[in-house]
Amino acid sequence: MSSTESLTQSLTAREEIPVAEQQITKHDMLHDWVHLSQVANKVPQYEPGVSAALVTGANCPRALEALEVVPGKGADPFTTRLRHGWAIYGPLKLT
């Protein structure tokens, strides 16, 4: 089985993916964290009105394989580069 086949073997299509605006990472949020600002220009800009197109679940481990990691300290957020782009994990709002 090719790597593309293993990435797509368990896809599920939906007409709509419900995502609230506050769940979407924005560039200014990344610049608030020194360790995340280095990847801010690699993450697409937020565009209001553009729908979510891809959500990757745990049933597709090849798609979730980290190719690069930018760690945080303690409870800071961190990011990983996946085959399809960057993913940011953790709370981004400073309190």
N, C-alpha and C positions, 0 to 999 in steps of 0.2 A: 504494500500500500504506500503511495507517495505521501509526502508531508502535506500537500494540498488536500488530498483525499482525507487524511486523518483530521485536518482542521475543519472540514465541511461535512463529515459523515453524520453529525448529530445536530445540524442546524434546524431551527424552527423559525418560520417566517410569521410576522404579524403585520397587520396593516398600520398599527399605531403602537408606539412604545411610550407609555405615560411617564414623563419626567417633569418634575417641578423645576422652575428656573433656579431656585436656590440650591438645587442639587448639582448644578453645572459649574465646573471650575472655570474661573475667569482669570485672565492674565494678571490683573492687579492683585488678586489673592496670592498668586505664586510669587510675586515680587515682595510680598510681605515677609517671606521666609528666605533668608540668604541662600540656604542650600537648594531651594527649589527654583530660585530665579535663573539659575543656569540652564534650565530646560524650558523656561517660559516661552521663548521664541520657537520652540519645537512643537508646542501644543497649539492647535488651531484656535483662532480668535473666536470668542463667543459671538454668535449672530442671532439676535432675537428673531423669533419666528421660524427658525430652522429646526426641524424635528430631529429627535434622536434617531439614528439609523442602525446602530449596532449595540447590542448588549451581550457580553460574553459571560456564559455561565460556567459553573464548575464541571459540567459534563464534557467540556472541551479543553482538557489540560494542555495540549500543545499550543493553543491560542493564548493561554495564560502563562506560558513559560517566560520567565524574566530573562531578557538578553542583556540588560544593564539595570543597575539599581543606584538610586541616589538616596541614601539613608537619612533619616532624621535622628535627632537625639531625644531620648526619653519618650515623651508623648507627642513629639512633633510629627507632622505628616511626612510621608516619604513618597517617592515615585519610582516606577519601573518602566523600562521601555520594553514593549511587547512586539510581536511580529506586525501588528497593525497600528502601532503608535504608542503614545505614552499614557499611563494610567496613574492617577494621583489618589493616594489613600490617606484617610485620616481627616480630622476637622481642620479646616483652613482658616476659620475665623479666629482672630486674636481676641482674647478677653481681657 
